[in-house]
Structure formats: structure tokens, C-alpha cells
Amino acid sequence: MPDDLVAKYGDARLPRYTSYPTAPAFSPAVGPDEYAAGLAEIGEAGPVSVYLHLPYCRSMCWYCGCHTTITRQDAPVVEYLDVMSQEIELVSFAAGNDVPVRNVHLGGGTPTIMKPQEFSALMAKLRSAFAFEADASVAIEIDPRTLAAPMIDALCENGVDRASLGVQSFDPVVQAAINRLQSFEQTEMALTGLRSAGVTSINFDLIYGLPKQTVRSCVETVRLAAELRPERFAVFGYAHIPSFKKHQRLIDEASLPDAKQRNEQAEAIAQELQHAGYVRIGLDHFALPEDQLARAARNGTMRRNFQGYSTDDCDNLIGLGASAIGRLPSGYMQNHVPLGLYAERIASGVLPTAKGYLLSEEDKLRARIIERLMCDFEVDLGSVSSGTGFDTGFLVERNGRLGELMADGVVTMSGERIVVSRDARFMVRAVAAAFDAYFGSHGRTHSKAA
């Protein structure tokens, strides 16, 4: 792909499209009443997934874009878990205790900041509030630097079968530049402990585009990480948005790679992972060939959600915790971000919904198109619109962004089938944006496309 197109599309700031519409379209006009009404209908929509957000860490990684708070004490975490327990009661009452749960994901922050007994109590609360399926899957995000044996035992005892470990980079120069010092040995010990406890699927998160990062350091990180043979890798481009995340101002902008260098780093990581036996999946994931995600990618059943690429086939998600986002048949609901306001609403017996978005039928169609593009790098407009009553011509005619992408050779269109060119797949977010009716209308800064 010519360098001018890499710069043109790679420098563009675009949504990651883990939802559609994306969060900037959410409105405070959608609140607790709409959430309660949506929860009342969720039991008729089949099994659900549950996401729990734990917004606490022991130290701040300067690259972080998550909603999290630093605490050296345990008391704030204990208080927060008590509030979340009350939220579980409010949500289960509104939804009905017989709502079947197929997947649970704990994210943050650092979910394993909890004590083992606190994690066990939280899982017991969930199981009493909802109807867990017998083979329900439980996943958790882990900081290997703070994972201890008692917590590993608690994860095992409570059915955790998937874990995602933050690695980012093993280069000590890069680690110092992002305030996250983590040795290979710490990562290896965490993985070994999880394996011995029965965790069957482990993911490593890597990041490119970090300060002082080079192609060479990216490749060396992959070589070390691949020695441990996690089932999956998620490889993300660093999103530098210091206007939204003030701690990112501690990063020296002059040490950040440009769009061309970011693309070179991403491709070097991809090539090294494929050389190590991993299959490239979607925009930014890699998996061993027989992993469930790799199989889903091959057979066209892979999904895109708030955790990225997934085999989670649940259409609905209950979000618990400050800032958590849920997805119901009616639309999206997001909890208040400020911890105090979140706790205040729950103490008043009110669902802590801050804003949301109620989906139209056109929104649902655009969401399906964007999901298939992000997952498969192609979409058949006729197939995804079948039975909807929509003629997809209105999505293509006078679509200036799509026309420009076709003229630049990023996509081709034959009949109703749109295909992203193989050497332009890293630009797929730009293609998805061509079907986003709200893109550019909310003034939100997103991450770079490459």
C-alpha cells in the first residue's frame, strides 16, 4: 500500500467499532427508566453475557485509556464491591432472577486487585442473582505483576476458564516510558500458575505505537511472549488522547512513532506471530489454529463486542459497575463514570444509568454491516439486509466516503458484495466508518486507524 494512503488513512482517528453506534452517540435522555424497561424484556431474548468493571489499580500505566482510579488501600475496593453487590440486586430484580447467563467477563482497572475471598463472594452473588448455564464461561483481565497463588486458587474454584494478561512490551526502555515495569519472569509465573489451576484459554495483550518503541523491540517482545504459547494475542495501537486522559501527558509526544512507523510495527508483530504459528484474525487478534476464535473466524461466526473479537454469541450484555456499558434488545445503556455518583444512585435504589442509545431498525442494519466488515473484511449487503425491509442502495448511493475508498483501491464492490483489499485490511475501520451515520458528528477524538 502506497505511503500516501498509509498516512491518509493510518493517521485518521476512527472508532474501534466494538459497538454501533459508538459511545459518543449515547444521550442522557436515555436513563434508568429505559434501562429498567429493557431489562424487563431481556429474559425473552435468550442467554446473556455479564460484564463487571473494577475501576481500581495499584499504579497508573501512562498509556492507559480505561476508567480507573489508583488506590494503595483496600478499603475503597471493598466499599465498591459492596455497592456493586447492591447493583446486582437492582438489576436482577428488574430483569428477573431466571435470566440465563452464558458468559462473564471481569475487566478494569485490575479485577484481581480484589482479595480471593472478595472475588468468591462476588461470584456467589452473581450466581444467586442469575441462572448460570452449566458450562458458563468466566473470563478475567489480569496484571501479572500482582497475581498471587491464593488468587489463582480462587479463580479456579469459581470457574474461571479464560484469562487475559497485560504484557504490552517486554522492552525495558519502553516500559520505563509508560511507567509499567514488568519482567518476562513475572509473566511466565502468572501463566504457569493459571495453567496449573485449569485455565484453558489465555490471551496476551500487546501494544504498538508506544513511546520509544521500535520494530526491533516489537519483534523481540513477540518472540519472548510466543515462547509461553498463550492461545491468543490481542495487538492494539496506542491511542494518545491526553485531552481525555491527563496522565498521558506524562508521555513524551516526541518519542511517539508516526503513522508509517506504527504501521511498520503492527506488520512486524503480525509477521512474527504468524511465523510462530498463530493465525491472523480480524484487525488485531491472533490465535493458535485450533483455538475457538480461529475456528469462528474460519466459519464466519466470529463476533465483535466491547472486548474486541469474540466467540461470544450472546446478543445481549448486562454491564455492572461504574462506566460499564450494557447492550439490550432496545439499545445501549451506560452507567455513571464518577464513582461517587454511581454509588449515590445505587444507594437511592435507582439503576445507575447515565446515558444510552435506543436502536432504530436502520441502526441495527448498519451495526450488522459494520460487524461483518470488522470480522470478515467483507460484507454482502443483500445477505445482511435480508428480511429487514431495507433496500441497501441508500447505504451506497451518494456515499462519498465509500466512493473515495473505492477510488483509492482500499475496497472493491461487485454487485452488493464489498471487499476490503488484502493489503489495506489495517484500514478496515475507515471502511466501517463509511457506513457510520454518526461519524464525525459528535466531535469525539478516537484512536488512530493504524
PECOR-V729942 format. One record per backbone hydrogen bond with DSSP energy under -0.5 kcal/mol. CO is the residue of the C=O (numbers start at 1). NH is the residue of the N-H. If there is no record, write none. Layout:
co={CO CO}
nh={NH NH}
This chain:
co={2 2 3 4 5 5 6 7 10 12 12 14 22 23 27 27 29 31 32 33 34 35 36 37 38 38 39 39 41 42 43 48 48 49 50 51 52 52 53 54 54 55 56 57 59 60 61 66 69 74 75 76 77 78 79 80 81 82 83 84 85 86 87 88 89 90 91 92 96 99 100 101 102 103 104 105 105 106 107 110 111 115 116 117 118 119 120 121 122 123 124 125 126 130 131 133 137 138 138 139 140 141 142 142 143 144 146 148 148 149 150 151 152 153 154 155 156 159 161 161 162 163 164 165 165 167 168 170 171 172 173 174 175 175 175 176 178 180 183 184 185 186 187 188 189 190 191 192 193 194 195 198 201 202 202 203 204 204 205 205 206 208 210 214 215 216 217 218 219 220 221 222 223 224 224 225 226 231 232 233 234 234 236 238 239 241 241 244 245 246 247 248 251 252 253 255 258 259 260 261 262 263 264 265 266 267 268 269 270 271 272 273 274 277 279 281 284 285 286 287 288 291 292 293 294 295 296 296 296 303 305 308 310 316 317 317 318 320 321 324 326 327 328 330 331 332 333 334 334 336 338 339 340 341 342 343 344 345 346 351 352 355 356 357 357 360 361 362 363 364 365 366 367 368 369 370 371 372 372 372 373 377 379 379 380 381 382 383 385 385 385 390 391 392 392 393 393 396 398 399 400 401 402 403 404 405 405 406 410 412 414 416 416 417 418 419 421 422 424 425 427 427 428 429 430 431 432 433 435 436 438 444 447}
nh={5 6 7 8 9 10 10 11 450 14 449 447 25 26 30 356 31 35 36 37 38 39 40 41 41 42 42 43 44 45 46 102 103 318 105 320 54 107 55 56 109 69 110 71 61 62 64 68 57 78 79 80 81 82 83 84 85 86 87 88 89 90 91 92 93 94 95 96 99 131 48 133 137 50 139 52 107 141 54 113 114 119 120 121 122 123 124 125 126 127 128 129 130 132 101 136 104 161 162 106 164 112 144 166 146 147 148 151 152 153 154 155 156 157 158 160 159 138 200 201 140 203 142 167 205 169 207 172 175 176 177 178 178 179 180 179 62 182 187 188 189 190 191 192 193 194 195 196 197 199 198 200 163 231 232 165 206 234 167 168 236 238 213 218 219 220 221 222 223 224 225 226 227 227 228 228 229 288 204 286 206 236 208 240 241 244 245 246 248 249 250 251 253 255 256 212 262 263 264 265 266 267 268 269 270 271 272 273 274 275 276 278 277 289 287 285 235 281 233 279 291 295 296 297 298 299 300 301 302 310 308 305 303 49 319 327 51 53 324 335 333 317 331 359 328 357 326 354 355 323 342 343 344 345 346 347 348 350 349 353 336 334 27 332 359 364 365 366 367 368 369 370 371 372 373 374 375 376 377 378 377 420 381 418 384 385 386 386 388 389 390 392 394 395 396 396 397 399 400 403 404 405 406 407 408 410 411 409 421 419 417 381 418 414 379 412 424 425 427 428 430 431 432 433 434 434 435 436 437 439 441 446 14}
